[in-house]
């Protein structure tokens, strides 16, 4: 005989995006497609701290303000 158990599983579901820099809540689908999430673990001797998890969610406007001058803009590549 085979028996089964019913399990309830919690699942995370997207709720909203709030930029960590400007604190604007993004609810426009087109604007939401241009948001950026950074998530990494600092390695040995990292300026962020050894094995620290670093997370940051930015809207496209804040990302451009922070790194725009260092970017190369070329749509042909």
PDB file of N, CA, C and O in Angstrom:
ATOM      1  N   UNK A   1       0.837  -1.171   0.000  1.00  0.00           N
ATOM      2  CA  UNK A   1       0.000   0.000   0.000  1.00  0.00           C
ATOM      3  C   UNK A   1       0.889   1.244   0.000  1.00  0.00           C
ATOM      4  O   UNK A   1       1.887   1.313   0.717  1.00  0.00           O
ATOM      5  N   UNK A   2       0.509   2.211  -0.810  1.00  0.00           N
ATOM      6  CA  UNK A   2       1.207   3.495  -0.857  1.00  0.00           C
ATOM      7  C   UNK A   2       0.327   4.515  -0.150  1.00  0.00           C
ATOM      8  O   UNK A   2      -0.873   4.613  -0.407  1.00  0.00           O
ATOM      9  N   UNK A   3       0.948   5.269   0.744  1.00  0.00           N
ATOM     10  CA  UNK A   3       0.212   6.338   1.420  1.00  0.00           C
ATOM     11  C   UNK A   3       0.878   7.672   1.110  1.00  0.00           C
ATOM     12  O   UNK A   3       2.065   7.713   0.787  1.00  0.00           O
ATOM     13  N   UNK A   4       0.141   8.737   1.203  1.00  0.00           N
ATOM     14  CA  UNK A   4       0.639  10.066   0.888  1.00  0.00           C
ATOM     15  C   UNK A   4       0.337  11.020   2.038  1.00  0.00           C
ATOM     16  O   UNK A   4      -0.668  10.884   2.736  1.00  0.00           O
ATOM     17  N   UNK A   5       1.228  11.982   2.215  1.00  0.00           N
ATOM     18  CA  UNK A   5       1.016  13.059   3.168  1.00  0.00           C
ATOM     19  C   UNK A   5       0.789  14.338   2.391  1.00  0.00           C
ATOM     20  O   UNK A   5       1.385  14.539   1.333  1.00  0.00           O
ATOM     21  N   UNK A   6      -0.050  15.185   2.894  1.00  0.00           N
ATOM     22  CA  UNK A   6      -0.251  16.495   2.295  1.00  0.00           C
ATOM     23  C   UNK A   6       0.589  17.494   3.078  1.00  0.00           C
ATOM     24  O   UNK A   6       0.449  17.613   4.295  1.00  0.00           O
ATOM     25  N   UNK A   7       1.468  18.217   2.371  1.00  0.00           N
ATOM     26  CA  UNK A   7       2.326  19.203   3.019  1.00  0.00           C
ATOM     27  C   UNK A   7       1.998  20.589   2.470  1.00  0.00           C
ATOM     28  O   UNK A   7       1.794  20.769   1.269  1.00  0.00           O
ATOM     29  N   UNK A   8       1.955  21.535   3.354  1.00  0.00           N
ATOM     30  CA  UNK A   8       1.803  22.920   2.937  1.00  0.00           C
ATOM     31  C   UNK A   8       3.192  23.514   2.807  1.00  0.00           C
ATOM     32  O   UNK A   8       4.002  23.433   3.730  1.00  0.00           O
ATOM     33  N   UNK A   9       3.461  24.107   1.666  1.00  0.00           N
ATOM     34  CA  UNK A   9       4.779  24.664   1.394  1.00  0.00           C
ATOM     35  C   UNK A   9       4.658  26.174   1.270  1.00  0.00           C
ATOM     36  O   UNK A   9       3.844  26.677   0.496  1.00  0.00           O
ATOM     37  N   UNK A  10       5.468  26.895   2.034  1.00  0.00           N
ATOM     38  CA  UNK A  10       5.495  28.347   1.888  1.00  0.00           C
ATOM     39  C   UNK A  10       6.337  28.696   0.680  1.00  0.00           C
ATOM     40  O   UNK A  10       7.374  28.083   0.423  1.00  0.00           O
ATOM     41  N   UNK A  11       5.878  29.681  -0.049  1.00  0.00           N
ATOM     42  CA  UNK A  11       6.569  30.088  -1.260  1.00  0.00           C
ATOM     43  C   UNK A  11       6.673  31.606  -1.282  1.00  0.00           C
ATOM     44  O   UNK A  11       5.698  32.310  -1.022  1.00  0.00           O
ATOM     45  N   UNK A  12       7.865  32.101  -1.596  1.00  0.00           N
ATOM     46  CA  UNK A  12       8.021  33.542  -1.695  1.00  0.00           C
ATOM     47  C   UNK A  12       7.484  34.018  -3.032  1.00  0.00           C
ATOM     48  O   UNK A  12       7.696  33.381  -4.065  1.00  0.00           O
ATOM     49  N   UNK A  13       6.789  35.140  -3.000  1.00  0.00           N
ATOM     50  CA  UNK A  13       6.214  35.712  -4.206  1.00  0.00           C
ATOM     51  C   UNK A  13       6.552  37.201  -4.235  1.00  0.00           C
ATOM     52  O   UNK A  13       6.483  37.883  -3.212  1.00  0.00           O
ATOM     53  N   UNK A  14       6.916  37.694  -5.411  1.00  0.00           N
ATOM     54  CA  UNK A  14       7.271  39.103  -5.551  1.00  0.00           C
ATOM     55  C   UNK A  14       6.129  39.987  -5.084  1.00  0.00           C
ATOM     56  O   UNK A  14       4.970  39.766  -5.435  1.00  0.00           O
ATOM     57  N   UNK A  15       6.472  40.991  -4.288  1.00  0.00           N
ATOM     58  CA  UNK A  15       5.462  41.905  -3.765  1.00  0.00           C
ATOM     59  C   UNK A  15       5.656  43.307  -4.337  1.00  0.00           C
ATOM     60  O   UNK A  15       4.735  43.873  -4.927  1.00  0.00           O
ATOM     61  N   UNK A  16       6.855  43.865  -4.163  1.00  0.00           N
ATOM     62  CA  UNK A  16       7.132  45.212  -4.667  1.00  0.00           C
ATOM     63  C   UNK A  16       8.632  45.446  -4.704  1.00  0.00           C
ATOM     64  O   UNK A  16       9.403  44.724  -4.072  1.00  0.00           O
ATOM     65  N   UNK A  17       9.031  46.458  -5.447  1.00  0.00           N
ATOM     66  CA  UNK A  17      10.442  46.837  -5.562  1.00  0.00           C
ATOM     67  C   UNK A  17      10.587  48.253  -5.024  1.00  0.00           C
ATOM     68  O   UNK A  17       9.900  49.171  -5.473  1.00  0.00           O
ATOM     69  N   UNK A  18      11.478  48.423  -4.067  1.00  0.00           N
ATOM     70  CA  UNK A  18      11.789  49.739  -3.532  1.00  0.00           C
ATOM     71  C   UNK A  18      13.293  49.946  -3.682  1.00  0.00           C
ATOM     72  O   UNK A  18      14.086  49.148  -3.183  1.00  0.00           O
ATOM     73  N   UNK A  19      13.680  51.009  -4.365  1.00  0.00           N
ATOM     74  CA  UNK A  19      15.089  51.305  -4.590  1.00  0.00           C
ATOM     75  C   UNK A  19      15.759  51.595  -3.244  1.00  0.00           C
ATOM     76  O   UNK A  19      15.250  52.382  -2.445  1.00  0.00           O
ATOM     77  N   UNK A  20      16.899  50.956  -3.004  1.00  0.00           N
ATOM     78  CA  UNK A  20      17.619  51.149  -1.745  1.00  0.00           C
ATOM     79  C   UNK A  20      18.257  52.527  -1.634  1.00  0.00           C
ATOM     80  O   UNK A  20      18.564  52.974  -0.529  1.00  0.00           O
ATOM     81  N   UNK A  21      18.462  53.204  -2.753  1.00  0.00           N
ATOM     82  CA  UNK A  21      19.098  54.523  -2.705  1.00  0.00           C
ATOM     83  C   UNK A  21      18.059  55.641  -2.590  1.00  0.00           C
ATOM     84  O   UNK A  21      18.120  56.437  -1.654  1.00  0.00           O
ATOM     85  N   UNK A  22      17.111  55.713  -3.519  1.00  0.00           N
ATOM     86  CA  UNK A  22      16.154  56.830  -3.533  1.00  0.00           C
ATOM     87  C   UNK A  22      14.835  56.502  -2.836  1.00  0.00           C
ATOM     88  O   UNK A  22      14.006  57.386  -2.621  1.00  0.00           O
ATOM     89  N   UNK A  23      14.643  55.227  -2.483  1.00  0.00           N
ATOM     90  CA  UNK A  23      13.452  54.759  -1.764  1.00  0.00           C
ATOM     91  C   UNK A  23      12.149  54.855  -2.558  1.00  0.00           C
ATOM     92  O   UNK A  23      11.063  54.759  -1.987  1.00  0.00           O
ATOM     93  N   UNK A  24      12.256  55.044  -3.865  1.00  0.00           N
ATOM     94  CA  UNK A  24      11.063  55.091  -4.715  1.00  0.00           C
ATOM     95  C   UNK A  24      10.548  53.674  -4.928  1.00  0.00           C
ATOM     96  O   UNK A  24      11.321  52.751  -5.184  1.00  0.00           O
ATOM     97  N   UNK A  25       9.222  53.515  -4.817  1.00  0.00           N
ATOM     98  CA  UNK A  25       8.606  52.226  -5.091  1.00  0.00           C
ATOM     99  C   UNK A  25       8.280  52.150  -6.572  1.00  0.00           C
ATOM    100  O   UNK A  25       7.621  53.037  -7.115  1.00  0.00           O
ATOM    101  N   UNK A  26       8.740  51.093  -7.224  1.00  0.00           N
ATOM    102  CA  UNK A  26       8.530  50.910  -8.661  1.00  0.00           C
ATOM    103  C   UNK A  26       7.329  49.995  -8.848  1.00  0.00           C
ATOM    104  O   UNK A  26       7.326  48.857  -8.380  1.00  0.00           O
ATOM    105  N   UNK A  27       6.302  50.502  -9.538  1.00  0.00           N
ATOM    106  CA  UNK A  27       5.132  49.666  -9.806  1.00  0.00           C
ATOM    107  C   UNK A  27       4.775  49.624 -11.293  1.00  0.00           C
ATOM    108  O   UNK A  27       3.847  48.920 -11.692  1.00  0.00           O
ATOM    109  N   UNK A  28       5.506  50.368 -12.101  1.00  0.00           N
ATOM    110  CA  UNK A  28       5.305  50.379 -13.547  1.00  0.00           C
ATOM    111  C   UNK A  28       6.065  49.194 -14.146  1.00  0.00           C
ATOM    112  O   UNK A  28       7.261  49.040 -13.898  1.00  0.00           O
ATOM    113  N   UNK A  29       5.386  48.360 -14.930  1.00  0.00           N
ATOM    114  CA  UNK A  29       6.019  47.165 -15.490  1.00  0.00           C
ATOM    115  C   UNK A  29       7.245  47.481 -16.340  1.00  0.00           C
ATOM    116  O   UNK A  29       8.247  46.770 -16.265  1.00  0.00           O
ATOM    117  N   UNK A  30       7.178  48.532 -17.143  1.00  0.00           N
ATOM    118  CA  UNK A  30       8.321  48.882 -17.997  1.00  0.00           C
ATOM    119  C   UNK A  30       9.505  49.332 -17.144  1.00  0.00           C
ATOM    120  O   UNK A  30      10.645  48.960 -17.421  1.00  0.00           O
ATOM    121  N   UNK A  31       9.244  50.122 -16.123  1.00  0.00           N
ATOM    122  CA  UNK A  31      10.299  50.601 -15.237  1.00  0.00           C
ATOM    123  C   UNK A  31      10.861  49.448 -14.400  1.00  0.00           C
ATOM    124  O   UNK A  31      12.057  49.406 -14.111  1.00  0.00           O
ATOM    125  N   UNK A  32       9.995  48.524 -14.018  1.00  0.00           N
ATOM    126  CA  UNK A  32      10.412  47.374 -13.220  1.00  0.00           C
ATOM    127  C   UNK A  32      11.404  46.495 -13.976  1.00  0.00           C
ATOM    128  O   UNK A  32      12.275  45.878 -13.363  1.00  0.00           O
ATOM    129  N   UNK A  33      11.279  46.432 -15.294  1.00  0.00           N
ATOM    130  CA  UNK A  33      12.196  45.633 -16.110  1.00  0.00           C
ATOM    131  C   UNK A  33      13.612  46.190 -16.092  1.00  0.00           C
ATOM    132  O   UNK A  33      14.562  45.475 -16.413  1.00  0.00           O
ATOM    133  N   UNK A  34      13.762  47.443 -15.724  1.00  0.00           N
ATOM    134  CA  UNK A  34      15.078  48.089 -15.730  1.00  0.00           C
ATOM    135  C   UNK A  34      15.682  48.239 -14.335  1.00  0.00           C
ATOM    136  O   UNK A  34      16.653  48.976 -14.163  1.00  0.00           O
ATOM    137  N   UNK A  35      15.126  47.553 -13.342  1.00  0.00           N
ATOM    138  CA  UNK A  35      15.712  47.577 -12.005  1.00  0.00           C
ATOM    139  C   UNK A  35      16.879  46.597 -11.956  1.00  0.00           C
ATOM    140  O   UNK A  35      16.967  45.685 -12.779  1.00  0.00           O
ATOM    141  N   UNK A  36      17.764  46.785 -11.000  1.00  0.00           N
ATOM    142  CA  UNK A  36      18.956  45.943 -10.899  1.00  0.00           C
ATOM    143  C   UNK A  36      19.180  45.526  -9.451  1.00  0.00           C
ATOM    144  O   UNK A  36      19.134  46.348  -8.536  1.00  0.00           O
ATOM    145  N   UNK A  37      19.422  44.244  -9.266  1.00  0.00           N
ATOM    146  CA  UNK A  37      19.690  43.697  -7.941  1.00  0.00           C
ATOM    147  C   UNK A  37      21.113  43.166  -7.908  1.00  0.00           C
ATOM    148  O   UNK A  37      21.516  42.377  -8.763  1.00  0.00           O
ATOM    149  N   UNK A  38      21.860  43.604  -6.918  1.00  0.00           N
ATOM    150  CA  UNK A  38      23.234  43.157  -6.716  1.00  0.00           C
ATOM    151  C   UNK A  38      23.227  42.252  -5.497  1.00  0.00           C
ATOM    152  O   UNK A  38      22.655  42.602  -4.464  1.00  0.00           O
ATOM    153  N   UNK A  39      23.858  41.092  -5.612  1.00  0.00           N
ATOM    154  CA  UNK A  39      23.891  40.134  -4.516  1.00  0.00           C
ATOM    155  C   UNK A  39      25.174  39.309  -4.640  1.00  0.00           C
ATOM    156  O   UNK A  39      25.328  38.535  -5.585  1.00  0.00           O
ATOM    157  N   UNK A  40      26.084  39.472  -3.694  1.00  0.00           N
ATOM    158  CA  UNK A  40      27.318  38.686  -3.728  1.00  0.00           C
ATOM    159  C   UNK A  40      27.877  38.517  -2.329  1.00  0.00           C
ATOM    160  O   UNK A  40      27.434  39.173  -1.386  1.00  0.00           O
ATOM    161  N   UNK A  41      28.847  37.638  -2.204  1.00  0.00           N
ATOM    162  CA  UNK A  41      29.528  37.406  -0.934  1.00  0.00           C
ATOM    163  C   UNK A  41      30.949  37.921  -1.054  1.00  0.00           C
ATOM    164  O   UNK A  41      31.672  37.559  -1.982  1.00  0.00           O
ATOM    165  N   UNK A  42      31.347  38.762  -0.117  1.00  0.00           N
ATOM    166  CA  UNK A  42      32.715  39.279  -0.111  1.00  0.00           C
ATOM    167  C   UNK A  42      33.711  38.156   0.162  1.00  0.00           C
ATOM    168  O   UNK A  42      33.490  37.310   1.028  1.00  0.00           O
ATOM    169  N   UNK A  43      34.784  38.162  -0.574  1.00  0.00           N
ATOM    170  CA  UNK A  43      35.811  37.135  -0.407  1.00  0.00           C
ATOM    171  C   UNK A  43      36.866  37.552   0.604  1.00  0.00           C
ATOM    172  O   UNK A  43      36.709  38.538   1.324  1.00  0.00           O
ATOM    173  N   UNK A  44      37.939  36.781   0.641  1.00  0.00           N
ATOM    174  CA  UNK A  44      39.039  37.060   1.551  1.00  0.00           C
ATOM    175  C   UNK A  44      39.583  38.464   1.304  1.00  0.00           C
ATOM    176  O   UNK A  44      39.885  38.823   0.166  1.00  0.00           O
ATOM    177  N   UNK A  45      39.706  39.244   2.347  1.00  0.00           N
ATOM    178  CA  UNK A  45      40.258  40.597   2.300  1.00  0.00           C
ATOM    179  C   UNK A  45      39.379  41.572   1.509  1.00  0.00           C
ATOM    180  O   UNK A  45      39.866  42.593   1.025  1.00  0.00           O
ATOM    181  N   UNK A  46      38.091  41.259   1.377  1.00  0.00           N
ATOM    182  CA  UNK A  46      37.161  42.133   0.665  1.00  0.00           C
ATOM    183  C   UNK A  46      36.933  43.422   1.449  1.00  0.00           C
ATOM    184  O   UNK A  46      36.909  43.412   2.680  1.00  0.00           O
ATOM    185  N   UNK A  47      36.767  44.527   0.730  1.00  0.00           N
ATOM    186  CA  UNK A  47      36.440  45.794   1.390  1.00  0.00           C
ATOM    187  C   UNK A  47      35.055  45.728   2.049  1.00  0.00           C
ATOM    188  O   UNK A  47      34.733  46.552   2.905  1.00  0.00           O
ATOM    189  N   UNK A  48      34.244  44.750   1.649  1.00  0.00           N
ATOM    190  CA  UNK A  48      32.917  44.568   2.222  1.00  0.00           C
ATOM    191  C   UNK A  48      32.940  43.651   3.438  1.00  0.00           C
ATOM    192  O   UNK A  48      31.922  43.488   4.111  1.00  0.00           O
ATOM    193  N   UNK A  49      34.095  43.051   3.725  1.00  0.00           N
ATOM    194  CA  UNK A  49      34.232  42.138   4.858  1.00  0.00           C
ATOM    195  C   UNK A  49      34.244  40.694   4.398  1.00  0.00           C
ATOM    196  O   UNK A  49      33.461  40.291   3.537  1.00  0.00           O
ATOM    197  N   UNK A  50      35.131  39.934   4.978  1.00  0.00           N
ATOM    198  CA  UNK A  50      35.261  38.522   4.613  1.00  0.00           C
ATOM    199  C   UNK A  50      33.940  37.782   4.820  1.00  0.00           C
ATOM    200  O   UNK A  50      33.382  37.778   5.917  1.00  0.00           O
ATOM    201  N   UNK A  51      33.456  37.163   3.758  1.00  0.00           N
ATOM    202  CA  UNK A  51      32.262  36.318   3.762  1.00  0.00           C
ATOM    203  C   UNK A  51      30.971  37.065   4.107  1.00  0.00           C
ATOM    204  O   UNK A  51      29.969  36.430   4.438  1.00  0.00           O
ATOM    205  N   UNK A  52      30.974  38.390   4.036  1.00  0.00           N
ATOM    206  CA  UNK A  52      29.738  39.151   4.228  1.00  0.00           C
ATOM    207  C   UNK A  52      28.889  39.076   2.976  1.00  0.00           C
ATOM    208  O   UNK A  52      29.406  39.192   1.865  1.00  0.00           O
ATOM    209  N   UNK A  53      27.602  38.885   3.143  1.00  0.00           N
ATOM    210  CA  UNK A  53      26.675  38.936   2.025  1.00  0.00           C
ATOM    211  C   UNK A  53      26.322  40.398   1.773  1.00  0.00           C
ATOM    212  O   UNK A  53      25.968  41.125   2.700  1.00  0.00           O
ATOM    213  N   UNK A  54      26.418  40.819   0.529  1.00  0.00           N
ATOM    214  CA  UNK A  54      26.139  42.202   0.145  1.00  0.00           C
ATOM    215  C   UNK A  54      24.954  42.187  -0.815  1.00  0.00           C
ATOM    216  O   UNK A  54      24.969  41.484  -1.825  1.00  0.00           O
ATOM    217  N   UNK A  55      23.934  42.968  -0.491  1.00  0.00           N
ATOM    218  CA  UNK A  55      22.738  43.039  -1.340  1.00  0.00           C
ATOM    219  C   UNK A  55      22.355  44.489  -1.548  1.00  0.00           C
ATOM    220  O   UNK A  55      22.476  45.312  -0.641  1.00  0.00           O
ATOM    221  N   UNK A  56      21.890  44.796  -2.753  1.00  0.00           N
ATOM    222  CA  UNK A  56      21.454  46.148  -3.065  1.00  0.00           C
ATOM    223  C   UNK A  56      20.499  46.090  -4.252  1.00  0.00           C
ATOM    224  O   UNK A  56      20.793  45.444  -5.257  1.00  0.00           O
ATOM    225  N   UNK A  57      19.369  46.759  -4.137  1.00  0.00           N
ATOM    226  CA  UNK A  57      18.387  46.851  -5.212  1.00  0.00           C
ATOM    227  C   UNK A  57      18.292  48.313  -5.640  1.00  0.00           C
ATOM    228  O   UNK A  57      18.016  49.192  -4.824  1.00  0.00           O
ATOM    229  N   UNK A  58      18.526  48.565  -6.933  1.00  0.00           N
ATOM    230  CA  UNK A  58      18.566  49.933  -7.433  1.00  0.00           C
ATOM    231  C   UNK A  58      17.660  50.121  -8.644  1.00  0.00           C
ATOM    232  O   UNK A  58      17.545  49.233  -9.489  1.00  0.00           O
ATOM    233  N   UNK A  59      17.019  51.284  -8.719  1.00  0.00           N
ATOM    234  CA  UNK A  59      16.292  51.633  -9.936  1.00  0.00           C
ATOM    235  C   UNK A  59      17.333  52.040 -10.989  1.00  0.00           C
ATOM    236  O   UNK A  59      18.489  52.299 -10.654  1.00  0.00           O
ATOM    237  N   UNK A  60      16.926  52.094 -12.237  1.00  0.00           N
ATOM    238  CA  UNK A  60      17.873  52.411 -13.304  1.00  0.00           C
ATOM    239  C   UNK A  60      18.450  53.820 -13.163  1.00  0.00           C
ATOM    240  O   UNK A  60      19.593  54.060 -13.551  1.00  0.00           O
ATOM    241  N   UNK A  61      17.686  54.736 -12.623  1.00  0.00           N
ATOM    242  CA  UNK A  61      18.152  56.123 -12.490  1.00  0.00           C
ATOM    243  C   UNK A  61      19.269  56.236 -11.449  1.00  0.00           C
ATOM    244  O   UNK A  61      20.253  56.944 -11.664  1.00  0.00           O
ATOM    245  N   UNK A  62      19.117  55.540 -10.330  1.00  0.00           N
ATOM    246  CA  UNK A  62      20.155  55.564  -9.299  1.00  0.00           C
ATOM    247  C   UNK A  62      21.403  54.818  -9.762  1.00  0.00           C
ATOM    248  O   UNK A  62      22.522  55.249  -9.482  1.00  0.00           O
ATOM    249  N   UNK A  63      21.219  53.695 -10.473  1.00  0.00           N
ATOM    250  CA  UNK A  63      22.379  52.970 -10.982  1.00  0.00           C
ATOM    251  C   UNK A  63      23.170  53.842 -11.940  1.00  0.00           C
ATOM    252  O   UNK A  63      24.399  53.881 -11.877  1.00  0.00           O
ATOM    253  N   UNK A  64      22.474  54.543 -12.827  1.00  0.00           N
ATOM    254  CA  UNK A  64      23.163  55.425 -13.773  1.00  0.00           C
ATOM    255  C   UNK A  64      23.874  56.557 -13.041  1.00  0.00           C
ATOM    256  O   UNK A  64      24.991  56.921 -13.410  1.00  0.00           O
ATOM    257  N   UNK A  65      23.249  57.116 -12.015  1.00  0.00           N
ATOM    258  CA  UNK A  65      23.875  58.190 -11.234  1.00  0.00           C
ATOM    259  C   UNK A  65      25.152  57.697 -10.544  1.00  0.00           C
ATOM    260  O   UNK A  65      26.117  58.448 -10.404  1.00  0.00           O
ATOM    261  N   UNK A  66      25.150  56.437 -10.117  1.00  0.00           N
ATOM    262  CA  UNK A  66      26.302  55.890  -9.396  1.00  0.00           C
ATOM    263  C   UNK A  66      27.443  55.455 -10.315  1.00  0.00           C
ATOM    264  O   UNK A  66      28.609  55.689  -9.998  1.00  0.00           O
ATOM    265  N   UNK A  67      27.124  54.826 -11.445  1.00  0.00           N
ATOM    266  CA  UNK A  67      28.189  54.263 -12.291  1.00  0.00           C
ATOM    267  C   UNK A  67      28.182  54.770 -13.728  1.00  0.00           C
ATOM    268  O   UNK A  67      29.033  54.371 -14.523  1.00  0.00           O
ATOM    269  N   UNK A  68      27.243  55.638 -14.074  1.00  0.00           N
ATOM    270  CA  UNK A  68      27.070  56.078 -15.457  1.00  0.00           C
ATOM    271  C   UNK A  68      28.306  56.635 -16.118  1.00  0.00           C
ATOM    272  O   UNK A  68      28.537  56.386 -17.301  1.00  0.00           O
ATOM    273  N   UNK A  69      29.109  57.384 -15.380  1.00  0.00           N
ATOM    274  CA  UNK A  69      30.297  57.976 -15.984  1.00  0.00           C
ATOM    275  C   UNK A  69      31.378  56.947 -16.311  1.00  0.00           C
ATOM    276  O   UNK A  69      32.311  57.257 -17.052  1.00  0.00           O
ATOM    277  N   UNK A  70      31.271  55.740 -15.780  1.00  0.00           N
ATOM    278  CA  UNK A  70      32.259  54.701 -16.023  1.00  0.00           C
ATOM    279  C   UNK A  70      31.815  53.717 -17.101  1.00  0.00           C
ATOM    280  O   UNK A  70      32.585  52.842 -17.497  1.00  0.00           O
ATOM    281  N   UNK A  71      30.581  53.855 -17.575  1.00  0.00           N
ATOM    282  CA  UNK A  71      30.012  52.912 -18.538  1.00  0.00           C
ATOM    283  C   UNK A  71      30.337  53.316 -19.977  1.00  0.00           C
ATOM    284  O   UNK A  71      30.533  54.492 -20.284  1.00  0.00           O
ATOM    285  N   UNK A  72      30.386  52.323 -20.833  1.00  0.00           N
ATOM    286  CA  UNK A  72      30.527  52.547 -22.264  1.00  0.00           C
ATOM    287  C   UNK A  72      29.157  52.268 -22.878  1.00  0.00           C
ATOM    288  O   UNK A  72      28.595  51.191 -22.678  1.00  0.00           O
ATOM    289  N   UNK A  73      28.629  53.217 -23.611  1.00  0.00           N
ATOM    290  CA  UNK A  73      27.296  53.069 -24.217  1.00  0.00           C
ATOM    291  C   UNK A  73      27.459  52.792 -25.702  1.00  0.00           C
ATOM    292  O   UNK A  73      27.878  53.656 -26.472  1.00  0.00           O
ATOM    293  N   UNK A  74      27.119  51.569 -26.087  1.00  0.00           N
ATOM    294  CA  UNK A  74      27.230  51.182 -27.484  1.00  0.00           C
ATOM    295  C   UNK A  74      26.196  50.101 -27.760  1.00  0.00           C
ATOM    296  O   UNK A  74      26.335  48.969 -27.297  1.00  0.00           O
ATOM    297  N   UNK A  75      25.168  50.447 -28.507  1.00  0.00           N
ATOM    298  CA  UNK A  75      24.093  49.501 -28.809  1.00  0.00           C
ATOM    299  C   UNK A  75      24.483  48.503 -29.895  1.00  0.00           C
ATOM    300  O   UNK A  75      23.777  47.513 -30.091  1.00  0.00           O
ATOM    301  N   UNK A  76      25.594  48.736 -30.611  1.00  0.00           N
ATOM    302  CA  UNK A  76      25.984  47.875 -31.727  1.00  0.00           C
ATOM    303  C   UNK A  76      26.730  46.624 -31.296  1.00  0.00           C
ATOM    304  O   UNK A  76      26.919  45.722 -32.112  1.00  0.00           O
ATOM    305  N   UNK A  77      27.160  46.538 -30.048  1.00  0.00           N
ATOM    306  CA  UNK A  77      27.939  45.363 -29.612  1.00  0.00           C
ATOM    307  C   UNK A  77      27.079  44.177 -29.375  1.00  0.00           C
ATOM    308  O   UNK A  77      27.581  43.115 -29.006  1.00  0.00           O
TER     309      UNK A  77
END
